[in-house]
Amino acid sequence: MRRNANLIGPNVVKFRCLRGWTQEELAGKIQLAGCYMTRDMLANIETRRRTVTDVQADFIADVFGISTAELFPPKPRGGARRRD
């Protein structure tokens, strides 16, 4: 799998750190919400080594109390697409 396989990883780190949660705590909260997630899976999402399904993104956003759209970086201006 190629590096940078998802766009939300850096924002997952940001929202987790803003709340003062460890990876273990966040993974536990996601599991309690009903989505299977281990600390290793979360670490790989945060470092963009693992793809994220739409269902996982929804659960992550719900645990943070934000919209799924807030997990994604802003679109670049001028119509250019990101190529990571």
N, C-alpha and C positions, 0 to 999 in steps of 0.2 A: 504494500500500500504506500502511496506517495505521501510525503509530508504535506502539511497544510490541507488536510482532507476535509476540513470544515471551516466555516466562517465565524462561528459563535464562541469558539474556545477562549479567546482573550476576554470576551465580555463575561463569560461564566466565571473566570478568575476574578474579574473586577467586582461583580456583584457578590461573589462569595466573600471576598476580602472586606468589602464594605460592611458586611454583616458580622464579620469576625468569626466566620465558620471555618473549620478545617475541611479538607476533602472528605474525611471520614464522616463528619457531621452532615455535610451536604448529601453525600451518597445515602446515608441513613434516612434523611428527610425525603429524598426522592423515592426510596423503597417504601417508606410509610405511606406515601401518596399513591403507591400502586404500580410503580415502574421498577423493574429489576435494574439495579445499578450497583456496581462495586466501586471501591475507592480506586482500584487500578483502571477500571473503565473510565471513571471521571477524570483521572490524571491524564489519560490518553486523549480525552476530549479536550481538556484544557490546553494541552500541548499540540493540539491539532493533528495528532497521529491517528485518530479514530474518527470515522464518519459519525454523524448524529442523525438519527431518524427524526421524522417530523413528530412522531409520538413522544420521543425522548425530549425534544426541544419544548414541546407543550408542557410536559411534566416539570422540566427544569424551570421554565418561566412561572408556572403555577406556584412552585415552592418559593421562588423569589418574590411572588406577588406582583409580577410585571407582565406586560404583554409579550407574546412570542417575538413580535417585531423588534422589541427593545434589545433582544439578544444579538441581533444582527448589526454589523457596522453600517454607518450611513453610506448611501450610494455615492460614488464619486460624481462630481459635477461634470457636465459636458458630454454625458453619454458614454464615456469610456468605461469599459468593463475591467474588473480586477482579474489579474492572471497570477494566482499564487502558485 
